[in-house]
């Protein structure tokens, strides 16, 4: 059977389709807004106000984020390879059933934990992009600095506001990625508990038979 022709539209459609699927499984904006990790990252960022007011705010995120991203991918691979094939099928089949009897993809435990790891990667990549863009001062590179300065002056907004807003968003995403590392560790811990219960049930079933 011939493979479907690859086009620019199909590539973008596949990308946005995968992102939409992961975001729905993760829980959407409601999950992000109500998350304790989001709140903790916001509080830490506010407390570090002197950092995002300064000029060298991007140094720490640039030093930490690349190794953290590597840790995330390694932890994700560890989770996907955890246990045996029957255990992964066991996790895939736990969740809210659909009318036909199959488990809803959005409610599967295996997909839910995978979505958490993907969200971890997305947050880190977003933070890294914010830091890189913020450090390069894109407004000056594009020649917009004078126009923005005039507009801010007419609106009676301090000239350093765009810098502070960009630094705040970048540091918040950086702090959130650190808390998501904690969330990933908790999920691996939960997966260990699931595997222990699973092996105990298998052993008990073998003894009963």
C-alpha positions in Angstrom: 0.0 0.0 0.0 1.6 3.3 -1.0 2.5 5.8 1.8 0.4 9.0 1.9 2.2 11.9 0.3 3.9 14.2 2.7 2.9 17.9 2.4 3.5 21.0 4.5 -0.2 20.9 5.5 -0.1 17.3 6.6 3.0 17.8 8.7 1.5 20.7 10.6 -1.8 18.8 10.9 0.0 15.8 12.4 1.9 18.1 14.8 -1.1 19.9 16.0 -3.1 16.7 16.2 -0.5 15.1 18.5 -0.3 18.3 20.7 -4.1 18.5 21.0 -4.2 14.8 21.9 -1.5 15.1 24.6 -3.1 18.3 26.0 -6.6 16.6 26.2 -5.1 13.5 28.0 -3.1 15.8 30.4 -6.2 17.6 31.4 -6.2 20.8 29.5 -6.0 24.4 30.8 -8.0 23.4 33.9 -5.3 21.0 35.0 -2.6 23.7 34.5 -4.5 26.4 36.3 -5.5 24.2 39.3 -2.1 22.5 39.6 -0.1 23.0 42.8 3.1 23.0 40.7 1.8 26.0 38.8 1.0 27.8 42.0 4.4 26.9 43.6 6.3 28.1 40.5 4.4 31.4 40.5 5.1 32.0 44.2 8.8 31.2 43.8 9.0 33.5 40.7 7.3 36.4 42.6 9.7 35.9 45.5 12.7 36.1 43.2 11.6 39.6 41.9 15.2 40.9 42.1 16.2 38.1 39.6 13.8 39.0 36.8 14.5 42.7 37.4 18.2 42.1 36.7 20.1 41.8 33.5 21.6 38.4 34.1 18.4 36.6 34.7 18.9 34.0 31.9 22.2 32.6 33.1 20.8 30.1 35.6 18.0 28.7 33.3 20.5 28.3 30.4 22.8 26.3 32.6 20.1 24.1 34.2 17.5 23.5 31.5 19.5 21.4 28.9 20.6 18.8 31.5 17.1 18.8 33.0 15.7 18.1 29.5 18.1 15.2 29.2 17.0 13.8 32.6 13.3 14.1 31.5 13.9 12.0 28.3 15.8 9.4 30.3 13.1 9.2 32.9 10.4 8.9 30.2 12.4 6.1 28.6 12.7 4.4 32.0 9.0 4.6 32.6 8.1 3.2 29.1 10.5 0.3 29.7 9.4 -0.3 33.2 8.0 -3.8 34.0 7.1 -6.4 31.4 4.8 -6.3 28.4 1.9 -7.7 30.3 2.2 -5.0 33.0 2.2 -2.2 30.3 -0.9 -3.8 28.8 -2.4 -3.9 32.3 -1.8 -0.1 32.7 -3.2 0.6 29.3 -6.4 -1.2 30.0 -7.1 0.6 33.3 -9.4 3.6 33.0 -12.9 4.7 32.2 -14.5 2.2 29.7 -16.2 3.3 26.5 -19.6 2.0 25.5 -17.9 -0.7 23.3 -16.0 -2.0 26.3 -12.5 -0.6 25.4 -10.8 1.8 27.6 -11.1 5.5 26.7 -7.7 6.7 25.5 -8.0 9.9 27.5 -8.7 7.9 30.7 -6.0 5.2 30.4 -3.4 5.3 33.2 -0.6 4.6 30.8 -1.6 7.5 28.5 -2.1 9.8 31.5 1.4 9.2 32.9 2.9 9.5 29.4 1.1 12.9 29.0 2.7 14.1 32.2 6.1 13.4 30.9 5.3 15.0 27.5 4.0 18.1 29.4 7.3 18.1 31.3 9.2 18.2 28.0 6.8 20.9 26.6 7.3 23.2 29.6 11.1 22.8 29.5 11.2 23.6 25.7 8.9 26.6 26.2 11.1 27.8 29.1 14.3 27.4 27.0 12.8 29.3 24.1 11.6 32.1 26.4 15.1 32.3 27.9 16.9 32.3 24.5 14.6 34.9 23.0 14.6 37.1 26.1 18.4 37.0 26.3 18.9 38.0 22.7 16.6 41.1 23.0 14.6 40.6 19.8 13.1 44.1 19.8 16.6 45.6 19.5 17.6 43.1 16.8 14.5 43.9 14.7 15.0 47.7 15.2 11.7 48.1 17.1 13.3 49.4 20.3 12.9 53.1 19.6 9.3 52.7 18.6 8.5 50.6 21.6 10.2 53.1 23.9 8.2 56.0 22.5 4.9 54.0 22.8 5.7 53.1 26.4 6.6 56.7 27.3 3.2 57.9 25.8 1.4 55.3 27.8 3.3 56.3 31.0 4.6 52.7 31.3 8.2 52.2 32.7 10.7 51.6 29.9 11.9 48.3 31.5 8.4 46.7 31.5 8.9 44.5 28.4 12.1 43.2 29.8 10.6 42.5 33.2 7.5 40.8 31.7 9.7 38.5 29.4 12.0 37.7 32.3 9.1 36.9 34.6 7.5 34.5 32.1 10.8 32.8 31.3 11.7 32.4 35.0 8.2 31.1 35.8 8.4 28.5 33.1 11.9 27.6 34.4 10.6 27.2 37.9 7.6 25.2 36.7 9.9 22.8 34.8 11.8 22.2 38.1 8.5 21.4 39.9 7.5 19.1 37.0 10.7 17.1 37.6 9.3 16.5 41.1 6.0 15.5 39.5 7.8 13.1 37.2 9.6 11.5 40.1 6.3 11.1 42.0 4.8 9.4 38.9 7.7 6.9 38.7 7.2 6.2 42.4 3.5 5.5 41.7 4.4 3.3 38.8 6.6 1.3 41.1 3.7 0.8 43.5 1.5 -0.3 40.6 4.1 -2.9 39.6 4.4 -4.2 43.1 0.6 -4.7 43.4 0.5 -6.2 39.9 3.1 -8.8 40.7 1.4 -9.6 44.0 -1.9 -10.2 42.2 -0.2 -12.4 39.6 1.5 -14.4 42.3 -1.7 -14.8 44.2 -3.6 -15.8 41.1 -0.9 -18.4 40.4 -1.2 -19.8 43.9 -5.0 -20.0 43.7 -4.8 -21.8 40.4 
